[in-house]
Amino acid sequence: MYIPKYYKVTDFDEIREFVQKNSFGTIVTTKQGKPIATHLPLGLNKINDDYYITGHMAYGNPQWRTFETSEDILVMFQGPHAYISSSWYENENVPTWNYQAVHIYGTASILNEEELQQELTMMLQKYEKHRENPVLWDTLSPQVLEKELKGIIGFKIKVKEIQAAYKLSQNRNAKDYLNIVNKLHEEEDPNSQQMAEVMKKRTKD
């Protein structure tokens, strides 16, 4: 990923928080030279001394069979993004687009049954624990679990390289920056409003 110096992010804790918050990612591998992709909810977890992207996909999805033959697997995560009008600048310039994106490269392996159960337990806990009637691993019947487990493949991707870009108008002066935030808040698009909140938070941090 091309990342100008203004927008490069290297703080791992910040990247990890971003991935956990924007956990619906895209896994890219190649099959006979052709790129293929799957969109999935994923986790970023520490196992012993290493970090892994963890998740599962349908057994019928042919992509998992490319894991063994793919030297490098790309996993992409994206946050809010928004069009930035140059009419919001103090001086004449061209429009642009603000965004947040993280690319993670690694090598994959298939989870055994115990590891898959741990992965599913953590995922259910993350997305269900705050609900009124949470559906957790221990609340599902053995019959349902046995049936569903037959239809999925769990995997983990050992993190080898991380590239992170937050293009948030860091190259603009303070007056332009604050005006962009205000203009984004006025937009009806939810992505624009989310981007405004991200930019506003960075001024506080």
Buried (B, 14 or more C-beta within 10 A) or exposed (E): EEBEEEBEBEEEEEBBEBBBEBBEBBBBBBEEEEEBEBEBEBBBBEEEEEBBBBBBBEEEBEBBEBBEEBEEBBBBBBBBBBBBBEEBBEEEEEEBEBBBBBBBBBBBBBBEEEBBBBBBEBBBEEEBEEEEEEEEBEEEEEEEEEEEBEEBBBBBBBBEEBBBBBBBBBEBEEEBBBBBBEBBBEBEEEBBBBBBEBBBEBEEE
